[in-house]
Amino acid sequence: MGQYLGSTIDAEGRQHLAYTSGTGNQIFASVEGESSWTHEMVRSSIALDGEISVIVDSNNNTNLIYRDSSDNSLELATKISSWSLIDIGDVGSAVSIDHPTVLLPNGSFAIALIESDGINSNLSQWIWNGTAISSTVLQAETDLSTDIEIELSDDGYLYITSMTNSGTLSIFKSMWNDSNWTNPTLPQPQGGINDYQVDLEVSSTAIMAVRGSGNSDVIYVEDIDGNWTTIASQPPSTSNGAWDLIELDDHYVLLTSEPTSNLLTWNSLSKHQING
């Protein structure tokens, strides 16, 4: 597979994958069926510089959202009987490399990205309802390589996180059908330029794994009042390697790349140990 990937699992537990050719200018999709896979070309030529968001809608249709870096625009590809392509937003408005997307309960897509109006750039949420975009500005942001994540909780809260290359960490929270966002104060990680990574996981609770220097805690946990606390020391990792957080019943698991060997490493932390 090529440089840029995306994946999700549908309600039946089957995988939907998107990936590019080796040079990143062709997009392919592979969908797991009952007994075999289907493989198709979606785009024969496009300039990508970031990952592909894969969303399965309520009709079990595969949707891909990706950014054309040649004109800073987002495009949506949807497979019903064949692939259809449609522009999302205006040319020049989608300026961040990251543009993660989630499916909302009403069938709309929520996209987190940095948008530009030609003068200013802002971390924003876009809602695509199938015909038009509505935009909510969260904060000004000029670092277009900011690590952006979006998740929807089991009880309907949207979370958007941003981590700049210089280590400024922010989180925003709102009900999925509301435009009133909270922006709680977070402990800021320590480290140098480009040392940072963040992985947000949300189900019934919200947690983050935040990569920084050895002086920074690694796990951030939201309590029932919406406040965040930090726990646990940083495991060995590389700034451009694996950084994936998983919450199990009794443990937090963080997958990292070991600095010397670059081997994938399983780091686990008992919740019972934390809570005494």
C-alpha positions as CSV (number, residue, x, y, z in Angstrom):
1,M,0.0,0.0,0.0
2,G,1.0,3.6,-0.5
3,Q,1.8,6.5,1.6
4,Y,-1.6,7.6,2.8
5,L,-4.1,5.3,4.5
6,G,-7.5,5.3,6.2
7,S,-9.8,2.7,7.6
8,T,-12.9,2.0,9.6
9,I,-15.1,-0.9,10.6
10,D,-18.8,-1.1,9.8
11,A,-21.7,-2.3,11.9
12,E,-21.1,-5.9,10.8
13,G,-17.4,-5.8,11.8
14,R,-16.1,-5.6,8.3
15,Q,-13.2,-3.4,7.2
16,H,-13.3,-0.5,4.8
17,L,-9.9,0.6,3.7
18,A,-8.6,3.5,1.6
19,Y,-5.0,3.8,0.4
20,T,-2.9,5.5,-2.2
21,S,-0.4,4.4,-4.8
22,G,3.2,4.7,-3.9
23,T,3.5,8.3,-5.0
24,G,0.2,9.3,-3.3
25,N,-1.6,10.4,-6.4
26,Q,-4.1,7.6,-6.9
27,I,-6.7,6.5,-4.4
28,F,-8.0,2.9,-4.0
29,A,-10.6,1.4,-1.8
30,S,-10.9,-2.2,-0.5
31,V,-14.0,-3.4,1.3
32,E,-14.3,-6.7,3.1
33,G,-17.4,-8.7,2.1
34,E,-18.9,-11.8,3.6
35,S,-16.4,-14.1,1.9
36,S,-14.1,-11.9,-0.2
37,W,-12.8,-8.4,-0.7
38,T,-13.6,-5.9,-3.4
39,H,-10.9,-3.6,-4.7
40,E,-11.5,-0.5,-6.8
41,M,-9.7,2.7,-8.0
42,V,-11.5,5.8,-6.7
43,R,-9.3,8.5,-8.0
44,S,-6.8,8.2,-10.9
45,S,-5.0,11.4,-10.2
46,I,-4.9,13.8,-7.3
47,A,-2.3,15.5,-5.1
48,L,-2.5,14.3,-1.5
49,D,-0.4,15.1,1.5
50,G,-2.4,13.6,4.4
51,E,-4.4,10.7,5.5
52,I,-7.8,9.7,4.1
53,S,-10.9,9.7,6.4
54,V,-13.1,6.7,5.9
55,I,-16.7,6.8,7.1
56,V,-19.5,4.2,6.7
57,D,-22.9,5.8,6.7
58,S,-26.2,4.5,7.9
59,N,-26.8,2.9,4.5
60,N,-23.5,1.0,4.8
61,N,-22.1,3.1,2.0
62,T,-18.3,3.8,2.0
63,N,-17.3,7.5,2.1
64,L,-13.8,8.9,1.7
65,I,-12.8,12.4,2.6
66,Y,-9.4,13.6,1.4
67,R,-7.6,16.8,0.8
68,D,-6.4,18.0,-2.6
69,S,-3.1,19.8,-1.6
70,S,-2.8,21.4,-5.1
71,D,-5.7,23.8,-4.3
72,N,-6.4,23.3,-0.5
73,S,-9.9,21.7,-1.0
74,L,-11.7,18.7,0.4
75,E,-13.4,16.1,-1.8
76,L,-15.9,13.5,-0.8
77,A,-16.0,10.2,-2.7
78,T,-19.1,8.0,-2.0
79,K,-19.7,4.5,-3.3
80,I,-23.4,3.6,-3.9
81,S,-23.6,1.7,-7.2
82,S,-20.5,3.5,-8.4
83,W,-18.1,6.2,-7.0
84,S,-19.4,9.8,-7.0
85,L,-17.1,12.7,-6.3
86,I,-18.2,16.1,-4.8
87,D,-16.3,19.1,-3.5
88,I,-16.8,20.0,0.2
89,G,-16.3,23.7,1.0
90,D,-14.5,26.2,-1.2
91,V,-11.2,25.9,-3.0
92,G,-8.4,27.3,-0.8
93,S,-10.3,26.9,2.5
94,A,-9.0,23.5,3.8
95,V,-5.4,24.4,4.7
96,S,-4.5,21.8,7.4
97,I,-2.9,18.5,6.5
98,D,-5.3,16.8,9.1
99,H,-9.1,16.7,8.5
100,P,-10.5,13.9,10.7
101,T,-14.2,13.1,10.3
102,V,-16.9,11.4,12.2
103,L,-20.5,10.4,11.4
104,L,-23.1,12.2,13.4
105,P,-26.4,10.6,14.6
106,N,-28.4,12.6,12.0
107,G,-26.2,11.3,9.1
108,S,-24.2,14.5,8.7
109,F,-20.4,14.5,8.8
110,A,-18.4,16.5,11.3
111,I,-14.9,17.5,10.1
112,A,-12.2,19.1,12.2
113,L,-9.6,21.1,10.3
114,I,-7.9,24.4,9.9
115,E,-9.8,26.6,7.5
116,S,-8.7,29.8,5.8
117,D,-10.8,32.7,4.7
118,G,-7.9,34.1,2.6
119,I,-6.7,36.3,5.5
120,N,-7.0,34.3,8.7
121,S,-6.7,30.6,9.5
122,N,-8.7,29.0,12.3
123,L,-9.2,25.6,13.9
124,S,-12.8,24.9,13.0
125,Q,-15.5,22.3,12.8
126,W,-17.4,21.8,9.6
127,I,-20.7,20.1,9.4
128,W,-21.5,18.6,6.0
129,N,-25.2,17.8,5.7
130,G,-25.0,16.4,2.2
131,T,-25.5,19.7,0.4
132,A,-23.7,22.4,2.3
133,I,-21.1,23.2,4.9
134,S,-21.7,25.1,8.2
135,S,-18.6,26.2,10.0
136,T,-17.9,26.9,13.6
137,V,-14.6,28.6,14.5
138,L,-12.9,27.2,17.7
139,Q,-9.7,29.2,17.8
140,A,-7.1,31.0,15.7
141,E,-4.4,28.6,14.4
142,T,-1.5,29.3,12.1
143,D,0.4,25.9,12.4
144,L,-1.1,24.0,9.5
145,S,0.7,20.8,10.5
146,T,-1.2,20.8,13.8
147,D,-2.2,17.2,14.9
148,I,-6.0,17.3,14.9
149,E,-8.4,14.6,16.2
150,I,-12.2,14.3,16.5
151,E,-14.3,11.7,18.3
152,L,-17.9,11.2,19.2
153,S,-18.7,9.8,22.6
154,D,-21.4,7.2,23.4
155,D,-23.5,9.9,25.0
156,G,-23.3,12.3,22.1
157,Y,-20.5,14.6,22.9
158,L,-18.0,15.7,20.2
159,Y,-14.4,16.2,21.2
160,I,-11.8,18.0,19.1
161,T,-8.2,18.1,20.1
162,S,-5.3,20.0,18.6
163,M,-1.6,19.7,19.2
164,T,0.8,22.1,17.5
165,N,4.4,21.3,16.6
166,S,5.5,23.6,19.4
167,G,3.5,21.6,22.0
168,T,0.3,23.7,22.5
169,L,-2.4,21.3,23.5
170,S,-6.1,22.2,23.3
171,I,-9.4,20.4,23.6
172,F,-13.0,21.4,22.7
173,K,-16.2,19.7,23.7
174,S,-19.8,20.1,22.7
175,M,-23.0,18.1,22.2
176,W,-23.1,16.9,18.6
177,N,-26.1,19.1,17.8
178,D,-25.0,22.2,19.7
179,S,-22.6,25.0,18.8
180,N,-21.7,25.9,22.4
181,W,-18.1,24.6,22.8
182,T,-16.2,24.3,26.1
183,N,-12.5,24.7,26.1
184,P,-11.1,23.4,29.4
185,T,-7.6,24.3,30.6
186,L,-5.2,21.4,30.1
187,P,-1.8,20.7,31.6
188,Q,0.7,21.5,28.8
189,P,3.3,18.9,27.8
190,Q,7.0,19.6,27.9
191,G,9.4,19.0,25.1
192,G,11.0,20.4,22.0
193,I,9.7,21.3,18.5
194,N,8.2,18.3,16.7
195,D,8.5,16.1,19.8
196,Y,4.7,15.9,20.3
197,Q,1.9,13.6,19.5
198,V,-1.6,13.1,20.7
199,D,-4.1,10.3,20.4
200,L,-7.7,10.8,21.6
201,E,-10.0,8.0,22.5
202,V,-13.6,8.5,23.5
203,S,-16.3,6.0,24.5
204,S,-18.1,6.4,27.8
205,T,-15.1,8.5,29.0
206,A,-12.5,10.6,27.3
207,I,-8.8,9.9,27.5
208,M,-5.7,11.1,25.6
209,A,-2.2,9.9,25.3
210,V,0.1,12.9,24.9
211,R,3.7,12.5,23.9
212,G,6.2,15.0,25.3
213,S,9.5,14.8,27.1
214,G,10.3,12.6,30.1
215,N,9.1,15.3,32.4
216,S,5.5,15.2,31.1
217,D,2.8,12.8,32.2
218,V,1.5,10.7,29.3
219,I,-2.2,9.9,30.0
220,Y,-4.9,12.6,30.3
221,V,-8.3,11.5,31.8
222,E,-11.5,13.6,31.9
223,D,-13.6,13.3,35.1
224,I,-17.4,13.5,35.4
225,D,-17.1,17.3,35.9
226,G,-15.2,17.8,32.7
227,N,-11.9,18.4,34.3
228,W,-8.7,16.7,33.1
229,T,-6.0,15.1,35.2
230,T,-2.7,13.6,34.1
231,I,-1.1,10.3,35.1
232,A,1.9,8.0,34.3
233,S,5.3,8.7,33.0
234,Q,6.3,8.7,29.3
235,P,7.2,5.3,27.8
236,P,10.1,5.0,25.3
237,S,8.9,6.2,21.9
238,T,9.8,8.0,18.7
239,S,8.3,11.3,17.5
240,N,7.4,9.9,14.1
241,G,6.5,6.3,15.2
242,A,3.4,4.5,16.5
243,W,1.4,6.4,19.1
244,D,-2.0,4.6,19.6
245,L,-4.0,4.6,22.8
246,I,-6.5,1.8,23.6
247,E,-8.8,1.7,26.7
248,L,-9.7,-1.8,28.0
249,D,-11.8,-2.6,31.0
250,D,-9.0,-2.7,33.5
251,H,-6.0,-1.2,31.6
252,Y,-4.9,1.6,29.3
253,V,-2.7,0.3,26.5
254,L,-0.4,2.6,24.5
255,L,1.3,1.2,21.4
256,T,4.6,3.0,20.6
257,S,7.7,2.5,18.5
258,E,10.8,1.6,20.5
259,P,13.5,4.2,19.8
260,T,16.4,1.9,19.1
261,S,14.8,-1.0,17.2
262,N,11.7,0.9,16.0
263,L,9.8,-2.3,17.0
264,L,6.1,-1.9,18.0
265,T,5.9,-1.9,21.8
266,W,2.9,-2.7,24.0
267,N,2.8,-0.4,27.1
268,S,0.0,-1.2,29.6
269,L,-1.1,0.7,32.8
270,S,-3.6,-0.8,35.3
271,K,-6.5,1.3,36.2
272,H,-6.6,-0.4,39.6
273,Q,-3.0,0.7,40.2
274,I,-3.9,4.3,39.4
275,N,-7.1,4.3,41.5
276,G,-5.4,2.5,44.4
